[in-house]
Amino acid sequence: MSEYNRETGILTLSLADAQNFHSTADHNLDENPPIEFYAEKLGNFGYEVSGITTDKLEVKAPEAEIFELLSGQHIYL
């Protein structure tokens, strides 16, 4: 499960949540990318990613922004 810390501005994003929300063109529904894929994707969009383990990562960003990015909704904003 993902958790957002308002004091630090850091979202701990679980691999399961990333895979569940990810629906952009770079993701096939029958494949489940590893956490490194999401760390690179978020980094390419300018987010500060740290604390990467096999099942979660930490990113300095509001939860809503990350889920909009993974779902593809940010292109409509």
Summary of the structure (lengths in Angstrom):
residues: 77
radius of gyration: 11.5
end to end distance: 26.1
largest distance: 36.6
contacts: 190
relative contact order: 0.24
helix: 39%
strand: 19%
